[in-house]
Amino acid sequence: MSGTSPPRFDEAFAAQFAELLAWRRDVRRFRREALPEGLIEALLAQAELSPSVGHSQPWRWVRVTDAAQREAVQASFARCNADALGDYEGERARLYASLKLEGLREAPEQIAVFCDHGTAQGHGLGRKTMPEMLDYSVVAAITQFWLAARVAGVGVGWVSIVEPEVVRTALGVPAEWKLIAWLCVGWPEADSEVPELVRAGWERGR
Amino acid sequence: MSGTSPPRFDEAFAAQFAELLAWRRDVRRFRREALPEGLIEALLAQAELSPSVGHSQPWRWVRVTDAAQREAVQASFARCNADALGDYEGERARLYASLKLEGLREAPEQIAVFCDHGTAQGHGLGRKTMPEMLDYSVVAAITQFWLAARVAGVGVGWVSIVEPEVVRTALGVPAEWKLIAWLCVGWPEADSEVPELVRAGWERGR
């Protein structure tokens, strides 16, 4: 894909890249059909070109297909979402209840993304005064995954309304893996360049 | 830039996008000449198309031009780097001492990036069980800034070997702003698709 001399990106590419950023979006409405074989692997390979502190590459991707594991996460979302609703009052509570915040039941692919706090790779370089750099490295990789997916026409939604410990336990991953994200992935039902929360008016009256 | 119907990205774009990811790199060797007027603002506008939890957009960018402020950060790096060197022994200490880990003295643009923990935007949505999502939103924006910069041929280096509190105090930012990154930005002296730490053999003998 890449040669030995650095690429020069022309104006046409830059304009398309700007469109990619504008249309990336957090997707919560998915078609249920499976993605083509090998596509997720290709997208993850692009994500792993991401920067990481000390070249530690601490990302751990777990593709979750087991029905019981998925249900445990759906139940965690339902609990957390009901709890969050209780924090709002009046019109804002009504609005919150109307939001669709995840595609946990529809998205054909579900990926739990962890940061391996036990990794020796990188020999600690660059994270002595800012140990959170290890987690940030995983966030950067997720961001690249998101953009790479959108290039392929695939939608991604990041679900954070879950209990990290419940997810970790349900998947049986090592204790030193910290949950960074739960990703719903699939073909989007519809595209938009306006964020769903903006369309719903979540920022009104702040 | 973007129309009302979603863009379709063709194979030529996808191939160039893959090259962008491969050649992004953390840059530590910069030419000292200034960047064209308005370029940083354009790149930050692209970065701000990034996803953020609850549409909170908590990123705060501080372009640092003051010589005394820059020197305070260089001094912080020098302290932290000497301290980190003390953690390594023998051949690895020799290797660490030989690494060029930042371009603090050469990069014409220096940007401190903070997460505003005091923001009311987003009304707390999506970060009750994972409050760290606010910081992650800033990391995603930095990742997009990095890629947008590379599209324009501009290099970015993320410096984490500093004391966050020293940086915050030197810049006089509000107490609720958390330092996420110190970015060195400028034209790179040379491009490579191989990370500097890999070229230096930092992972050997792990």
Interface residues (C-beta under 8 A of the other chain):
Chain A: M1 S2 T4 P6 P7 R8 F9 F13 A14 A15 Q16 F17 A18 E19 L20 L21 A22 W23 R24 R25 D26 Q46 L49 S50 P51 V53 G54 H55 C80 D83 A84 D87 Y88 R92 Y96 L101 A120 Q121 G122 H123 G124 L125 G126 R127 K128 T129 M130 E132 M133 D135 Y136 V139 A140 I142 T143 Q144 W146 L147 A148 R150 V151 A152 G153 W158 S160 I161 V162 E163 P164 L179 I180 A181 D191 S192 E193 P195 L197 V198 W202 E203 R206
Chain B: M1 S2 T4 P6 P7 R8 F9 F13 A14 A15 Q16 F17 A18 E19 L20 L21 A22 W23 R24 R25 D26 Q46 L49 S50 P51 V53 G54 H55 C80 D83 A84 D87 Y88 R92 Y96 L101 A120 Q121 G122 H123 G124 L125 G126 R127 K128 T129 M130 E132 M133 D135 Y136 V139 A140 I142 T143 Q144 W146 L147 A148 R150 V151 A152 G153 W158 S160 I161 V162 E163 P164 L179 I180 D191 S192 E193 P195 L197 V198 W202 E203 R206
